[in-house]
Amino acid sequence: MIPKVGDVLVIDRAASVQFVEPLLFRVTVVHHDRHTYDGWLWLGGYQLAPDGTAVARRDIFVQPSGLRPARRRPAPESPTVTTRPRADRSGR
């Protein structure tokens, strides 16, 4: 998988042995101009908290074959609309 700017990925040991604890990562740049070993690439972006908030700016060195997209968070549910029974307008 070659990521694109805006992708949110799970980075773990499959991407590189340095990531013992998995992390969420939002890609802001794919560094095609940096020299790397064959089958590796540099990504720039933000480490994310579970709620999607950026917590740290990072550049990481990973194997694209080990990258996987993060699950999308479910869309918030629509608020439940409650209605009151209509008043009887017949005058009874």
PyMOL commands that set and color helices and strands:
alter all, ss='L'
color gray80, all
select helices_A, chain A and resi 64-66
alter helices_A, ss='H'
color red, helices_A
select strands_A, chain A and resi 8-11+23-31+41-48+54-62+68-69
alter strands_A, ss='S'
color yellow, strands_A
deselect
rebuild
show_as cartoon
